[in-house]
């Protein structure tokens, strides 16, 4: 994924109501349960042997190396509380919208005689459910990072720069050089 996709994923993970399992054994047992009891599938997912997975499940190994601990935590977070995440995403797409905080270069294509030089801006803006729904649906459909950036640019252009149609009619916003982006559902 890219910056926009990762920030949407972090926002969905933050919607969880319970913390992920702490111990390595509990995380491994959760992953095995998610893969319908297949230690072989979990081993392939994490890049370790099937026997090592079995040892973690039985708590024979308690402390993974840092890189394995990171991979385990990432995979558990990706799968943790899917119904809670889905509800939060659905609510954002239909009722509440989402908040984007970003620092990026915004450039414009506008009428002749106006300034269209891009510059770095830090923007925190609420996007209405229409744009939140488009952004989340595109992510679910497997849209590329460029497509997600374009949808975010369209939303920010409409809400922030064109003020929902009350100014800067015809202004096209370019959203590039993203320094960071945080999304809250």
Secondary structure, DSSP 8 states (H G I E B T S, - for coil): --HHHHHHHHHHHHT-SS----SHHHHHHHHHHHTTT-HHHHHHHHTS-HHHHHHHHTTS-----HHHHHHHHHHHHHHTTHHHHHHHHHHIIIII-EEEEEEEEEEEE-STTS----EEEEEEEEE-HHHHHHHHHHHHTT--HHHHHHHHHHHHIIIIISGGGTSSTT-EEEEEEEEEEEEE-
